[in-house]
Amino acid sequence: MLALDDPAFLSRFHTGFPVQQIGDSPFFAVGSWNLIADVVRRPEDFSSNLTATMVCHDDGSVSEFPVAGLGDAMHVLATADGPRHRLHRSLVMPSLTPARIRALEPYVAEVVDTAWSEGLDEDTIDWTTAVAQRVPITVVTELLGLPHEDIDDLAHWAGATNVLIDGVITPGQLTTATTAVAELTAYLGDALDSALRNEREGTPGRGVLADIASAVARADLDRPAAVMILLQLVAAGSDSTVSLLTNAVRILARHPEVAARLRHAPDLIPAFVEEALRLESPFRGHFRHVVADTTLGDAHLPAGSHIYLMWRVGNRDPEHFDAAPAIDLDRATARSGHGSHLAFGKGLHLCVGAGLARLQGRLAIARLLGAATDFRQTATRELTLVR
């Protein structure tokens, strides 16, 4: 078992060892909320460039899989720094403003209802397959302006690709992920080329794809960077919400008293979504590249090493959250709807799709609670409903 999954290892982050080297590898895991916040405040010391990921082997050892060099042009949006990151973010954000997300609510509600209706078999539904996996990729496909008939392929590629970003990968997953990256890159390249042809012909398409094609046509963005931005949006944009919807329902199944309270007070569903995000963050962690010799807390970090920001561990830090392991719907940060948890990152690289993920979480949970007075989850991921 990789040390990152070891409860004894995890507990050390909150008992005097907030920064820990992973074996003898060049990776250092950070699990303190305050130190994670310190890292994201220091982009000059800790680059967002994804220069390597961890590969976990059967014997428990960890090796480094190089992704791209520091400053390489393939680093885009979530893994870009400085002006490059600001440019990429500016191209995506118009489609994800609060007003735009509010306008999308009827569409997302319809997607949730359709997924629920098509997945329901009498009093049983495979929540993960029918709802958690289907809704996010459908919404992302619509947002980007990609053909809906390609949803199944996009869902497969997104799930396989995202493990490269999330941090820890096995040799088998690495092979699958690199194949998926190649296939998804080719698909998105073709989609971009088609959008560029439409742009030249004066018949621009719709969604983020059309916006990015316009940026390429204006020479504000080169084609390889455009394709990589689209890849990140498909992979991270869908898979993070899959995790949210899956984890939220797992929590409710284990805590029927929380489900009962939400059923009688649906205005608390947004607060529950925040607690689900905090307790079971969609991403286990993300990387930062150590630019030059520096320190973090009491730890010395050599240039060229890698920081692994453990969002889930930081979100359970008892120094930052009272009764951190508990579900507290009255927690001030949960009620705000934009709590101080780290589930969507923090600072300049706060997830661009956080608001859209929250919307899907709220609507999907409301649909489940409104359809049944109780439910239980089986080992096969199915939910058995009590009407």
TAUR-V748162 format. One record per pair of residues at least 4 apart in sequence whose ideal C-beta (glycine too) atoms are under 7 Angstrom apart, sorted by sequence separation. I is the first residue (numbers start at 0). GAP is how many residues later the second one is. D is the distance in whole Angstrom. If there is no record, write none. Layout:
<<I:GAP:D> <I:GAP:D>>
//
This chain:
<<0:4:5> <5:4:7> <6:4:6> <10:4:6> <12:4:6> <31:4:7> <32:4:6> <33:4:6> <34:4:7> <35:4:7> <36:4:6> <37:4:6> <41:4:6> <42:4:7> <56:4:5> <67:4:4> <74:4:4> <75:4:5> <79:4:4> <80:4:6> <82:4:6> <83:4:7> <84:4:6> <85:4:6> <86:4:7> <87:4:7> <88:4:6> <91:4:6> <92:4:7> <95:4:6> <97:4:6> <98:4:6> <99:4:7> <103:4:6> <104:4:6> <105:4:6> <106:4:7> <107:4:6> <108:4:6> <109:4:6> <110:4:6> <111:4:6> <112:4:6> <113:4:6> <114:4:6> <115:4:6> <120:4:7> <125:4:5> <126:4:5> <127:4:5> <128:4:6> <129:4:6> <130:4:6> <132:4:7> <133:4:6> <134:4:6> <135:4:6> <136:4:6> <137:4:7> <138:4:6> <139:4:6> <145:4:6> <149:4:6> <150:4:6> <151:4:7> <152:4:6> <153:4:6> <154:4:6> <155:4:6> <156:4:6> <157:4:6> <161:4:6> <168:4:5> <169:4:7> <170:4:7> <171:4:7> <172:4:6> <173:4:6> <174:4:7> <175:4:6> <176:4:6> <177:4:7> <178:4:6> <179:4:6> <180:4:6> <181:4:7> <182:4:6> <183:4:6> <184:4:6> <185:4:7> <186:4:6> <187:4:6> <188:4:6> <189:4:6> <190:4:6> <191:4:6> <192:4:7> <193:4:7> <194:4:6> <195:4:7> <196:4:6> <204:4:6> <205:4:6> <207:4:6> <208:4:6> <209:4:6> <210:4:7> <211:4:7> <212:4:6> <213:4:6> <220:4:5> <221:4:7> <222:4:6> <223:4:6> <224:4:6> <225:4:7> <226:4:6> <227:4:7> <228:4:6> <229:4:6> <230:4:6> <231:4:5> <232:4:5> <233:4:6> <234:4:6> <235:4:6> <237:4:6> <238:4:7> <239:4:7> <240:4:6> <241:4:6> <242:4:6> <243:4:6> <244:4:7> <245:4:6> <246:4:6> <247:4:7> <248:4:6> <249:4:7> <250:4:6> <254:4:7> <255:4:6> <256:4:7> <257:4:6> <258:4:6> <259:4:7> <260:4:6> <261:4:6> <267:4:6> <268:4:6> <269:4:7> <270:4:7> <271:4:6> <272:4:6> <273:4:6> <274:4:6> <275:4:6> <276:4:6> <289:4:6> <294:4:6> <300:4:5> <309:4:6> <310:4:6> <311:4:7> <316:4:6> <330:4:7> <331:4:7> <341:4:6> <344:4:5> <345:4:6> <349:4:7> <352:4:6> <353:4:6> <354:4:7> <355:4:7> <356:4:6> <357:4:6> <358:4:6> <359:4:6> <360:4:6> <361:4:6> <362:4:6> <363:4:7> <364:4:6> <365:4:6> <366:4:6> <377:4:5> <0:5:6> <3:5:7> <11:5:4> <12:5:6> <21:5:4> <29:5:5> <42:5:7> <74:5:5> <79:5:4> <94:5:6> <95:5:7> <119:5:5> <124:5:6> <126:5:6> <127:5:6> <140:5:5> <163:5:7> <168:5:5> <197:5:5> <198:5:5> <204:5:4> <214:5:4> <215:5:5> <220:5:5> <294:5:6> <295:5:6> <322:5:6> <328:5:6> <329:5:7> <333:5:6> <344:5:5> <2:6:5> <29:6:6> <55:6:6> <56:6:7> <67:6:5> <118:6:5> <162:6:5> <197:6:6> <203:6:5> <214:6:4> <251:6:6> <261:6:6> <294:6:7> <317:6:5> <327:6:7> <332:6:3> <343:6:6> <344:6:6> <376:6:6> <377:6:7> <20:7:5> <21:7:6> <38:7:5> <54:7:7> <67:7:6> <118:7:6> <140:7:6> <197:7:5> <215:7:6> <251:7:4> <260:7:7> <261:7:6> <293:7:5> <316:7:6> <332:7:5> <343:7:4> <11:8:7> <19:8:7> <53:8:5> <54:8:5> <76:8:7> <79:8:6> <145:8:7> <168:8:7> <315:8:5> <332:8:7> <374:8:5> <375:8:5> <18:9:6> <19:9:5> <29:9:6> <211:9:7> <292:9:6> <315:9:6> <374:9:6> <54:10:5> <140:10:6> <162:10:5> <194:10:5> <203:10:7> <215:10:5> <261:10:6> <292:10:5> <343:10:4> <374:10:5> <18:11:5> <76:11:4> <118:11:2> <289:11:5> <291:11:5> <374:11:6> <17:12:7> <51:12:5> <52:12:5> <75:12:6> <76:12:7> <117:12:7> <118:12:6> <289:12:7> <290:12:7> <373:12:4> <17:13:6> <51:13:6> <137:13:6> <140:13:6> <163:13:5> <289:13:6> <371:13:4> <372:13:5> <17:14:3> <51:14:5> <52:14:6> <136:14:6> <162:14:5> <194:14:5> <198:14:5> <211:14:5> <257:14:7> <289:14:7> <370:14:6> <371:14:6> <372:14:7> <50:15:7> <51:15:6> <76:15:7> <114:15:6> <115:15:6> <194:15:6> <198:15:6> <289:15:5> <371:15:6> <18:16:7> <50:16:6> <114:16:5> <159:16:5> <160:16:6> <289:16:7> <17:17:5> <49:17:5> <50:17:6> <136:17:6> <159:17:5> <191:17:7> <195:17:5> <211:17:6> <288:17:6> <289:17:6> <12:18:3> <49:18:7> <50:18:7> <136:18:4> <190:18:6> <194:18:4> <198:18:5> <211:18:7> <2:19:6> <12:19:6> <50:19:6> <114:19:5> <160:19:5> <286:19:5> <287:19:4> <2:20:7> <114:20:5> <159:20:4> <160:20:5> <195:20:6> <286:20:7> <48:21:5> <136:21:6> <191:21:6> <195:21:6> <208:21:7> <286:21:6> <287:21:6> <48:22:7> <132:22:6> <46:23:6> <111:23:6> <156:23:5> <160:23:6> <284:23:5> <285:23:5> <110:24:5> <284:24:5> <3:25:7> <49:25:7> <207:25:7> <247:25:7> <250:25:6> <284:25:4> <48:26:5> <156:26:6> <283:26:7> <284:26:6> <314:26:5> <26:27:6> <110:27:5> <156:27:4> <283:27:7> <314:27:5> <110:28:6> <247:28:4> <250:28:7> <282:28:6> <283:28:6> <313:28:5> <314:28:6> <49:29:4> <246:29:6> <250:29:7> <48:30:6> <280:30:4> <47:31:5> <107:31:6> <191:31:7> <280:31:4> <310:31:4> <21:32:7> <47:32:7> <48:32:6> <243:32:7> <310:32:6> <47:33:6> <243:33:6> <246:33:4> <46:34:5> <191:34:6> <280:34:6> <26:35:7> <106:35:7> <191:35:6> <278:36:7> <24:37:4> <277:37:5> <22:38:6> <24:38:7> <25:38:6> <42:38:6> <188:38:5> <191:38:7> <243:38:5> <22:39:5> <24:39:6> <187:39:5> <242:39:4> <21:40:5> <184:42:6> <187:42:5> <239:42:4> <187:43:6> <239:43:6> <145:45:6> <184:46:6> <183:47:6> <94:48:6> <278:48:7> <183:50:7> <274:52:5> <274:53:7> <1:54:4> <274:54:7> <274:56:7> <271:57:6> <1:58:6> <270:58:5> <0:59:6> <273:59:7> <274:59:5> <1:60:7> <144:60:5> <273:60:4> <144:61:4> <267:61:5> <277:61:7> <280:61:7> <281:61:6> <144:62:3> <280:62:4> <143:63:5> <144:63:7> <145:63:7> <270:63:4> <273:63:6> <277:63:4> <142:64:6> <143:64:5> <144:64:4> <270:64:5> <276:64:6> <142:65:6> <143:65:5> <144:65:6> <273:65:5> <277:65:6> <276:66:4> <269:67:5> <273:67:7> <260:68:7> <257:69:6> <164:70:7> <164:71:6> <254:72:6> <161:73:5> <160:74:4> <161:74:6> <157:76:5> <250:76:7> <157:77:5> <161:77:4> <153:80:6> <157:80:5> <158:80:6> <157:81:5> <154:83:7> <272:85:6> <143:86:7> <272:88:4> <143:89:6> <272:89:6> <269:92:6> <272:92:7> <139:93:7> <268:93:5> <271:93:7> <139:94:6> <268:96:5> <139:97:5> <268:97:6> <139:98:5> <265:100:6> <136:101:4> <135:102:4> <135:105:4> <135:106:5> <262:106:5> <261:107:6> <64:109:6> <132:109:5> <131:110:5> <134:110:7> <258:110:6> <52:111:6> <55:112:5> <94:112:7> <53:113:6> <55:113:7> <94:113:5> <131:113:4> <243:113:6> <247:113:6> <52:114:7> <53:114:5> <54:114:6> <55:114:6> <56:114:7> <130:114:6> <131:114:5> <49:115:7> <53:115:7> <244:115:7> <52:116:6> <54:116:6> <91:116:6> <94:116:7> <167:116:7> <236:116:5> <240:116:5> <244:116:6> <93:117:7> <165:117:5> <166:117:6> <239:117:6> <243:117:5> <247:117:6> <127:118:5> <165:118:6> <166:118:5> <255:118:7> <54:119:6> <166:119:7> <240:119:5> <244:119:5> <248:119:7> <90:120:6> <166:120:7> <90:121:6> <164:121:7> <126:122:5> <252:122:7> <252:123:6> <90:124:5> <252:124:4> <249:127:7> <90:130:7> <87:141:6> <166:141:6> <75:149:5> <72:151:7> <72:152:7> <75:152:4> <76:152:5> <75:153:5> <73:154:6> <77:154:6> <76:155:5> <75:156:7> <77:158:7> <3:164:6> <1:166:6> <138:217:7> <69:219:6> <138:221:6> <135:224:6> <134:225:6> <134:229:6> <130:233:6> <52:234:7> <49:237:6> <50:238:5> <47:240:6> <48:240:5> <46:241:6> <45:242:4> <46:242:4> <45:244:6> <46:244:5> <45:245:7> <44:246:6> <43:247:7> <38:249:6> <44:249:5> <107:251:6> <111:251:5> <115:251:5> <107:252:6> <111:252:5> <127:253:4> <51:254:6> <100:254:5> <104:254:6> <108:254:5> <112:254:7> <126:254:7> <100:255:6> <107:255:6> <111:255:5> <125:255:6> <95:256:5> <125:256:5> <126:256:5> <38:257:7> <95:257:6> <97:257:6> <124:257:7> <37:258:7> <100:258:6> <123:258:5> <124:258:5> <92:259:6> <95:259:7> <123:259:7> <91:260:5> <95:260:6> <123:260:6> <34:261:6> <45:261:6> <122:261:6> <34:262:5> <122:262:5> <84:263:7> <88:263:6> <122:264:7> <29:266:7> <38:268:6> <38:270:6> <27:271:7> <77:271:6> <27:273:6> <35:273:5> <18:277:6> <27:277:6> <29:277:6> <18:278:6> <25:278:7> <29:278:7> <35:278:5> <17:279:6> <25:279:4> <26:279:5> <27:279:6> <28:279:5> <29:279:6> <30:279:5> <18:280:4> <25:280:6> <27:280:7> <29:280:6> <26:281:6> <28:281:6> <32:281:4> <30:282:4> <31:282:7> <30:283:6> <32:284:4> <31:285:6> <32:286:7> <32:287:4> <12:300:5> <47:301:6> <9:303:6> <13:303:6> <13:304:6> <42:305:7> <35:306:6> <39:306:5> <40:306:6> <39:307:4> <32:309:7> <36:309:6> <39:309:7>>
//
